[in-house]
């Protein structure tokens, strides 16, 4: 008897025992489960039937009694979230409005439903007579289109207004900046020129009696306005627009110029410093390369001299050993000759003794 899987894959065999689409926890697979159970579908059909009866009752009434709101589905007909969405879609397709509220304690007890979850009571509002639904739907769509067109037109007008306001703000800001620059240039020029200091003081004394809101014409370069604490007022040549230039505006402009100059100084100094450092680095690299070449040549020369010296020492050692070997050979030759002579004399002496 075979206990194999009969060719089934892991997904076909074990995957059905995993949670969902094959998770880590064991349990029945919910991949093929339906969104609505049969009991939930039966309760949804009951709710649809109650709504149809409500429409039948509404069709028997006179049009003057509308809109009509009635609690159609009570707490004993529990709709799940999926069933309620389907029921709500069907009600809205008929031109009605639907709303649900949580059931009270008395309504829960009367429903004889033992669920622990929330129970709801669904009410339906029929705005017009069912026979006039198509006409009301067309009017509603027409009204919605009109509202949409009105909203688009309002948005377009608002965008155009904001564009005009932004353009005007930009124009006034540019004009104000031009006046600030002009006043700053006049003040800086007066401070730097000793001849114009007296004219500045006299003109400022004459204007001290004027109020800050007084409108004056455009001054020539070199003239001053009121005291530093009062407002400086100018009139633009275009559209006769009044532009007020205060001491704070001029100080702010001066700070901006000072900040820009400091930034330029830092940038130029940084650029010059980097350029000099790069040049020094290049020069230093060249000097390092030359020094390295010199040291390499000197080292190779010293190594060559050392190798030559070592060869000379080897040669001397070999010559010394050659001389020693020759002297030892000559000494051994002389000693061998004397020993042979002694042996011959001894032999002759022995022979003579034997004869006697």
C-alpha positions in Angstrom: 0.0 0.0 0.0 1.4 3.4 -1.0 1.2 6.3 1.3 2.7 8.9 -1.1 1.3 12.1 -2.3 0.5 10.7 -5.8 2.4 13.4 -7.6 1.0 16.3 -5.6 3.1 19.4 -5.1 3.8 21.0 -1.7 1.2 23.7 -2.4 -1.4 21.1 -3.2 -0.4 18.9 -0.3 0.6 20.9 2.7 -0.5 24.4 1.7 -4.1 23.7 2.5 -3.1 23.4 6.2 -1.5 26.8 6.4 -3.3 30.1 7.3 -4.3 32.2 4.4 -2.1 31.7 1.3 0.6 29.6 3.1 1.6 31.6 6.2 3.6 30.4 9.2 0.6 29.5 11.4 -1.1 26.2 10.9 -4.8 26.1 10.2 -7.3 25.7 7.4 -6.6 27.6 4.2 -8.9 30.6 3.6 -7.9 31.2 0.1 -11.2 29.7 -1.4 -13.5 30.9 1.4 -16.4 33.1 0.3 -16.8 36.7 1.4 -20.4 35.9 2.5 -21.7 32.8 4.2 -25.0 31.2 3.2 -26.7 32.5 6.4 -25.4 36.1 5.7 -26.8 35.8 2.1 -30.1 34.7 3.5 -30.3 37.8 5.8 -29.3 40.0 2.9 -32.1 38.6 0.8 -34.5 39.3 3.7 -33.2 42.9 3.9 -33.7 43.3 0.1 -37.3 42.0 0.5 -38.0 44.5 3.3 -36.7 47.3 1.1 -38.9 46.2 -1.8 -41.9 46.3 0.5 -40.9 49.8 1.6 -40.8 50.9 -2.1 -44.2 49.4 -2.7 -45.6 51.3 0.3 -44.0 54.5 -1.0 -45.5 54.0 -4.5 -49.0 54.0 -3.0 -48.5 57.4 -1.3 -49.1 60.8 -2.8 -46.0 62.8 -4.0 -46.7 65.6 -1.6 -45.7 63.4 1.4 -42.2 62.9 0.3 -39.4 62.7 1.5 -40.2 59.7 3.7 -37.8 58.0 6.2 -38.6 54.7 7.8 -36.6 52.1 9.7 -36.7 49.2 7.3 -34.2 46.6 8.6 -34.4 46.0 12.3 -31.7 44.6 14.6 -32.9 41.0 14.2 -31.7 41.0 10.6 -27.9 41.3 11.1 -26.0 42.3 8.0 -22.2 41.7 7.9 -20.0 44.5 6.4 -19.9 42.9 3.0 -23.7 42.4 3.0 -24.4 45.9 4.2 -22.2 47.3 1.3 -24.2 45.4 -1.2 -27.5 46.4 0.4 -26.4 50.1 0.5 -25.4 50.0 -3.2 -28.8 48.6 -4.2 -30.7 51.2 -2.1 -28.7 54.1 -3.6 -29.3 52.7 -7.2 -33.0 53.1 -6.5 -32.5 56.8 -5.7 -32.9 56.4 -1.9 -30.6 57.1 1.0 -29.5 54.7 3.7 -28.3 55.1 7.2 -27.7 52.8 10.1 -27.4 53.3 13.8 -26.4 51.0 16.7 -29.3 49.2 18.3 -30.3 50.0 21.8 -30.4 47.5 24.6 -34.2 47.0 24.3 -33.9 46.5 20.6 -31.1 43.9 21.2 -33.2 42.0 23.7 -36.3 42.1 21.4 -34.2 40.8 18.5 -33.4 37.5 20.3 -29.9 37.7 18.7 -27.2 36.3 21.0 -24.3 37.8 19.1 -21.6 39.6 21.0 -20.9 42.1 18.2 -22.8 45.3 17.5 -26.3 45.1 16.0 -27.6 47.9 13.8 -31.0 49.3 12.7 -31.0 50.5 9.1 -33.3 53.4 8.0 -34.1 54.3 4.4 -35.1 57.7 3.1 -37.1 58.0 -0.1 -36.7 61.6 -1.3 -39.3 61.5 -4.1 -42.1 59.3 -5.4 -40.7 56.1 -7.0 -42.5 57.1 -10.3 -40.5 60.3 -10.4 -37.2 58.8 -9.7 -35.8 59.1 -13.2 -36.8 62.7 -13.4 -35.3 63.5 -10.0 -32.1 61.6 -11.0 -31.8 63.7 -14.2 -32.4 66.9 -12.2 -29.8 65.8 -9.7 -27.3 65.1 -12.4 -28.0 68.5 -14.0 -27.6 70.2 -10.6 -24.4 68.4 -10.0 -23.1 69.4 -13.4 -24.1 73.0 -12.7 -22.4 72.9 -9.3 -19.3 71.4 -10.9 -19.2 74.1 -13.6 -19.7 76.8 -11.0 -16.9 75.4 -8.9 -14.6 75.3 -11.9 -15.4 78.9 -12.8 -14.9 80.0 -9.2 -11.6 78.2 -9.0 -10.6 79.8 -12.3 -11.5 83.3 -11.0 -9.7 82.6 -7.8 -6.6 81.5 -9.7 -6.7 84.6 -11.9 -7.2 86.8 -8.8 -4.2 85.2 -7.0 -2.1 85.6 -10.2 -3.0 89.3 -10.4 -2.3 89.8 -6.7 1.0 88.0 -7.0 2.0 90.1 -10.0 1.1 93.2 -8.1 3.0 92.1 -5.1 6.1 91.3 -7.2 5.8 94.7 -8.9 5.6 96.6 -5.6 8.4 94.5 -4.2 10.6 95.3 -7.2 9.7 99.0 -6.9 10.3 99.0 -3.2 13.7 97.4 -3.7 14.6 99.9 -6.4 13.8 102.7 -4.0 15.7 101.1 -1.2 18.8 100.8 -3.4 18.4 104.4 -4.6 18.2 105.7 -1.0 21.1 103.4 0.1 23.2 104.7 -2.8 22.4 108.3 -1.9 23.3 107.8 1.8 26.5 105.9 1.1 27.5 108.5 -1.5 26.9 111.4 0.9 28.9 109.6 3.7 31.8 109.1 1.3 31.7 112.7 0.0 32.7 115.4 2.4 31.3 118.2 0.2 27.7 116.8 0.3 27.5 116.4 4.1 26.5 120.0 4.6 23.8 119.8 2.0 22.5 116.6 3.6 22.3 118.2 7.1 20.5 121.3 5.8 18.0 119.4 3.7 17.3 117.0 6.6 16.7 120.0 9.0 14.2 121.4 6.5 12.3 118.1 6.3 12.1 117.5 10.0 8.8 119.4 10.2 7.1 117.2 7.6 5.1 114.2 8.8 6.1 110.6 7.8 3.0 110.2 5.6 3.8 113.3 3.4 4.2 112.4 -0.3 7.2 113.9 -2.0 8.6 113.7 -5.5 11.7 111.8 -6.5 14.9 113.4 -5.3 18.2 113.7 -7.0 21.2 111.7 -6.0 23.0 113.3 -3.1 19.9 114.7 -1.3 18.7 113.3 2.0 15.3 112.7 3.5 14.1 113.0 7.1 15.8 111.8 10.2 17.0 108.2 10.3 14.2 107.1 12.7 11.4 108.5 10.5 10.0 107.0 7.3 11.3 107.9 3.9 8.5 108.2 1.4 8.9 108.0 -2.4 6.5 108.2 -5.3 6.9 105.8 -8.3 6.6 107.2 -11.7 4.4 104.4 -12.9 0.8 104.4 -11.9 1.6 107.1 -9.3 2.2 104.4 -6.6 3.4 105.5 -3.2 6.4 103.5 -1.9 7.5 103.9 1.7 11.1 103.3 2.5 12.1 103.1 6.2 15.3 103.1 8.0 14.9 99.4 8.7 14.5 98.7 5.0 17.8 100.5 4.3 19.6 98.7 7.1 18.3 95.4 5.9 19.5 96.2 2.4 22.9 97.2 3.8 23.1 93.9 5.7 22.2 91.9 2.6 24.9 93.7 0.7 27.4 93.1 3.5 26.4 89.5 3.6 26.9 89.1 -0.2 30.3 90.8 0.0 31.4 88.5 2.8 30.2 85.5 0.8 32.1 86.7 -2.2 35.3 87.4 -0.1 35.0 83.9 1.4 34.5 82.3 -2.0 37.3 84.1 -3.7 39.7 83.5 -0.8 38.7 79.8 -0.7 39.2 79.6 -4.5 42.6 81.3 -4.3 43.7 79.2 -1.3 42.8 76.0 -3.1 44.6 77.1 -6.2 47.8 78.0 -4.3 47.5 74.7 -2.3 47.1 72.8 -5.6 50.1 74.5 -7.1 52.2 73.9 -4.0 51.0 70.3 -3.9 52.0 69.9 -7.6 55.4 71.5 -6.9 55.9 69.5 -3.8 55.0 66.3 -5.7 57.6 67.2 -8.3 60.2 67.8 -5.6 59.3 64.5 -4.0 59.6 62.7 -7.2 63.1 64.2 -7.8 64.2 63.4 -4.3 62.9 59.9 -4.7 64.9 59.5 -7.9 68.0 60.8 -6.3 67.7 58.5 -3.3 67.0 55.5 -5.6 70.1 56.3 -7.6 72.2 56.8 -4.5 70.9 53.5 -3.0 71.6 51.6 -6.3 75.1 53.1 -6.4 75.8 52.1 -2.8 74.5 48.6 -3.4 76.7 48.3 -6.5 79.8 49.4 -4.5 78.9 47.0 -1.8 78.5 44.1 -4.3 81.9 45.0 -5.9 83.5 45.0 -2.5 82.0 41.7 -1.6 83.4 40.2 -4.9 86.8 41.5 -4.1 86.7 39.9 -0.6 85.6 36.6 -2.2 88.5 36.8 -4.6 91.0 37.5 -1.8 89.6 34.6 0.2 89.9 32.2 -2.7 93.5 33.4 -3.4 94.4 32.9 0.3 93.0 29.4 0.3 94.9 28.6 -3.0 98.2 29.7 -1.5 97.7 27.7 1.7 96.9 24.5 -0.3 100.1 24.8 -2.4 102.3 25.3 0.7 100.8 22.3 2.4 101.3 20.1 -0.7 105.0 21.1 -0.9 105.6 20.3 2.7 103.9 16.9 2.4 106.2 16.0 -0.6 109.4 16.8 1.3 108.4 14.7 4.4 107.5 11.7 2.2 110.9 11.8 0.5 112.8 11.8 3.8 110.7 8.9 5.2 111.4 6.8 2.1 115.2 7.4 2.5 115.0 6.4 6.1 113.1 3.2 5.3 115.7 2.3 2.6 118.6 2.8 4.9 117.0 0.7 7.6 116.3 -2.1 5.1 120.0 -2.1 4.0 121.2 -2.3 7.6 118.9 -5.3 8.2 120.3 -7.1 5.1 123.9 -6.5 6.3 123.2 -7.9 9.7 121.6 -11.0 8.2 124.7 -11.7 6.0 127.1 -11.4 9.0 
